[in-house]
Structures are given as C-alpha cells and as structure tokens.
Amino acid sequence: MTVKYTPDHEWVRLEGDLAIVGITTYAAEQLGDVVYVELPALGKSFAKGADMAVVESAKAASDVYAPVSGEVVAVNEAIVGNPQLVNDGPEGEGWFVKLKLKDPSECDGLMDAAAYRTHIGG
Amino acid sequence: MTQLRSTRGEAGDGAPAPKTVSGSRGLLQAASLLFETGSADRSGVDFPEAQGLPDRLGGLRRKAPVGLVGLSEPEAVRHYVRLSQRNYAIDLGFFPLGSCTMKHNPRLNERMARLPGLSDLHPLQPASTVQGAFELMAELAHWLLELTGLDAVAMSPKAGAHGELCGMLAIRQALIARGEGETRKRVIVPASAHGTNPATAAACGFVVDEIGATEEGRVNMEALREKLGPDVAGIMLTNPNTCGLFERDIKEIADLIHEAGGYFYCDGANYNAIVGRVRPGDLGVDAMHINLHKTFSTPHGGGGPGAGPTVLSAALAPYAPIPHLVRRDDGALDLIEHAAEAAGQPFGRMCAFHGQMGMFVRALSYMMSHGADGLRQAAEDAVLNANYILARLKERFNAPFAASGPCMHEALFDDSSIRAHGLETIDLAKALIDEGYHPFTTYFPLVVHGAMLIEPTDTEPKAELDRFADVMIALADRAASGDQSHFKTAPRLAPVRRLDETGAARKPKLRWRPEEAFKHAAE
C-alpha cells in the first residue's frame, strides 16, 4: 500500500487500480474546523489537476484537485453529513473519493511522505 | 438569533460575568426574540373596522390566523433599540475592516436623501414628474465618467458583485456579437483579485483560470503571458489588489489582454484609493464597477443597501443593460425601458428599476460637497493613513509585502509573529473586541497565512490611528509575554462571548421554529 502526496496537499492511497484521495493532516490543520464538503458525482471523470471537490472551513474555501486522472467510483458521503470527520481523521475515515486510475504512471510524479514533509517545511 | 440568549447565562470560559435574576447586565438590557416578547392578540396600531367593502377574496380568504406575534409600539421600539445598543458601528468607533472601506457617512448626505422631492418618489411615476431625479442621476453619471475616463455607465447594478455581473455580461454579449461567444470561454483571474471575481466569471458561463501572485504580491506577468490565447474572453483584476498594492503593470496587462482579443474587467471595489489620481479608462480598463457605498461614503454593512454603477469602455458601451437614461430633443430626460428602443444591443436587464436612488443622492452629495480637490485628497488621506498603520505596526506584526513599496488604502499583515506565541489571527481579533474595536478583516486575502487586513480609511484622525496602533502593540507585547489565555478566552467584555462559528456553519438555524423555542423553555 503506497501513499503519495501532491504539492496542493492531497494524499493518494493506491490500492490496485483504485486511488483513494483525501486532504493531508497538514491541510486539515491549516483549514481549521471543516464546515462543508462538496463531492463530485459518481461516474464523473477528472483530468489530473482538475477541480474535483470543495472543502470549506470558517477561514477559507478551497478546491481539492484530482491528484491523478480517473473516474469517480466512490465518494465518502459520511464527510458531507459530518465534516468533522475530515479534521478527526484526514488521512483515514476523512477520505474524499475513490478514483479508478486512468494512467497509473501519473502516480510516479507525486511525492512520497518524506518529500511531502520537506515540502511543508516539517 | 438564539445566541442572544447567551447573555442570560454565560457559557464562555475564563472568568464568568455575574449572573443576574433578570438576565440584564446593568443597564444593558436582556434582549428576547420578537416571538418571545409579543403575542398574537396584541397590536401597536388601531385600525378602523373596514365598513361596507366587498369581499373579493372568495375562496382564497385565510381561514386560520397567520401565527405572527403582535407587539405594542414600546415593545417594538425597545426591541430594536436594545439590539442597536449591542451593535458596533462606524458612528461608535474605529472600524478597520479591510476591503470594506467603513468610512464616515457624512450627515449632509442623509439630509439630502431625505428631501421629500427625492425620498417620496415612486419608481413607476411618469417620467415627466421625476425630471429632477433623472437630472440627479445624469449628473452622478457625468461625475463617474469624468473621474474614471470611460465612455458609458450602467447605473442599475445594486452592489459590487452585481456590478461585476453587469460588466461580465456586457463582455459576454460583446463576444457573442463578434461571433466568439462559444470560442472565448476562459477568464483569467489573479490570486490577488477579490473572491467574488471568479464566482462572477463562473456565473456568466466562463471557465476560471487562476494565475498566482509574485513574491511581492502582484500579478505574475510571466504566468499571465503563458495563459493568453484565442480562447481568452478577458481578465478580472482587482486594482488596488487585495494585498493593498497597486498593480503597477496594469497598462501592460491591459495591452496584452487586448492584443489577445480579450476584455479587461477591473474590480473597482478599491477605487477609493485612487480617485482623482488615476483614470481607469487611461489604463485600458473596459469595465469597472464602482462601489458608491465604499468610495463615495454611502452607508453599508447593515446600514443600508449598496450601489454598484458599472462604467464601460466604448467597446462595451453598446451592450449596457436597460433601463438607461436618454436625453430627448426637447432637453427632457427619459428612461429607455426596452431593448428595441436602445441605440445599442443591451444584454438585458439587471433589476426591475434603475438602481438605488437613495444611494445616488448620497454619493452625489458627497462628490459635490468634496469637489474634485476634496475627492482627490480623500483618496490621498486613505493611502496616507494605511501607510501610517503599516509603519507603526510592521515592527511587531509581519507585513509580508512591506518590501513591495508603500501600500495603498489598506495594510496587510500575516500571523507569523503571533503564531510564534501559540496564537491565531482569530484570537487577536477577539482580543481587539474587548478593547472596543471592530476587528480588522481576518483570513483574507488567502495569499498570506492568517491574514490581517487593516483599512483605516480617510476619515480617521492621526490621534485615533495612534490609539489603535498603541492597542495593537500592547496586545503584541501581551502575546510575547506568554499570556495566551487573555487571547484564547476573548472576548470577555462584549455582549456575547466567543461564538461557535463552526457550529453556526455546520448546524445553522435559519428560522425560528415554535417547537424549538418550547423545547428550549422546557430544558
């Protein structure tokens, strides 16, 4: 099981041809209490880097970008009803969507955990 | 509204305020909801019984009571006066809310707006009976065109974002007229633009393409050049931008966008910083809204409606919305109400009538009482005051763009100096409330971490700025001394303690429901 990161603070966990996507712990901490999440429709396809979801806190509203190209095969409805889950477990039960990978080689360009830690200055 | 109840028993942490039997605190009266105060059988007005009127409602006549509460006049008066006394307003003190231009609203404007010949008009009156009001609108339009150096102005938009919508719809109409309505769909929006800009572009059916800011807080020209192409409809730029900086490359940006075949929308929300100094028309702007309620001092922020007249270049003028004024051969003014009567090809109508007349009166009163020299000095004083705040505070609060040259009408700081002491921007803002100030704008713009945006406006004297700066510096000292709880428990002295913003967003109560009120009473 590999977890990769984007410079825009999304994480991607690769499971076979599925990519589970969410926002990083760092992103969740920076946003503060998440109050609203908007997820894409099932079956919708996104190109890498496209606006895929919206996450909103009392401080800011941010786009969540598709870290890799793919089709949405599952969304985490639980975080829509209870956005606190994103703060409680951003890299666990606070996941956003599952994408069916279009081009697995796109994952190679993403950061590993160590590179991401350096990216956020940690 | 239910948060008003919290004055009866404070839930905030830190030292609790003493509880009273009545719920009032000294002479600050407890405030209940109208539904809790009134009852259905009470009324403040005694209407005569209707006699001998035929009933034309037929089967539509209401069979059950509406369920609204009635109030006596003193109950209604007390309710609103009590609420007003909990409010903070520009008439009470310094209101440094960045990007909002909370400056003084001269009382002369109010007097003019209340002249019966202006205040008692009805928008459906025949044109021949409102020639004075039309002349006033035409005079205001003349001033706006003279100040901005543009060709036409749409007076009807009701506020800033409505003006943006007007400008972008004019751009869309112009593209359609050029046969490029389907091919030019991309609108470039810099990160330093107002948040409403991308929303407006998207609402008009454009695709928003964001470009980043440079280290110095201005548009990244390299990124802009890369984005230009035959599918670009235009750019939406805020100048001065939300970092409080003048976009020095604005003329080049205009030229580039025009060469690429697009239009230049300039968000004029911060126009108050440059009135009389720069004419946007000379910079190549095609459309710009003007917030009369900011730049020309008409009340806003709960004190009154906004008004966002939108000036247009010669290229966009033919597409201005209806209705608009036209001078007939006999010298009389009239309204063009239908697209077929218009000289150009209006994109449509923004609203039922011709705009916020009351705000037009106030804005023109402000302009004429200041004169050209006064308007220019107001802009200069706004910039001077912001730079004074920047100069006094930048040693204690990090000003990320201080090296980018003087700021315009607002000073921007980030949270790095207080974050070092375990505090966030929100904590400092709440501590300011205890000191008797409305907080600055927090967490906007997003391009800096934990933004604090301070706009002192032109109407504050140096002594007031010094008092505010002294408080900010004292709070910085307190933060540095490690007294975190002073900030984390603030506000302690306001009518209500720190409100649960997360709860309000996650579980908003948007209307009063009797069952909830009864449940509350039973608890």
Chai-1 contact restraints between the chains, C-beta under 6 A:
chainA,res_idxA,chainB,res_idxB,connection_type,confidence,min_distance_angstrom,max_distance_angstrom,comment,restraint_id
A,D33,B,T502,contact,1.0,0.0,6.0,A-B,restraint_1
A,V35,B,T502,contact,1.0,0.0,6.0,A-B,restraint_2
A,V35,B,A505,contact,1.0,0.0,6.0,A-B,restraint_3
A,V35,B,R506,contact,1.0,0.0,6.0,A-B,restraint_4
A,A58,B,E501,contact,1.0,0.0,6.0,A-B,restraint_5
A,A58,B,T502,contact,1.0,0.0,6.0,A-B,restraint_6
A,K59,B,Y443,contact,1.0,0.0,6.0,A-B,restraint_7
A,A60,B,L446,contact,1.0,0.0,6.0,A-B,restraint_8
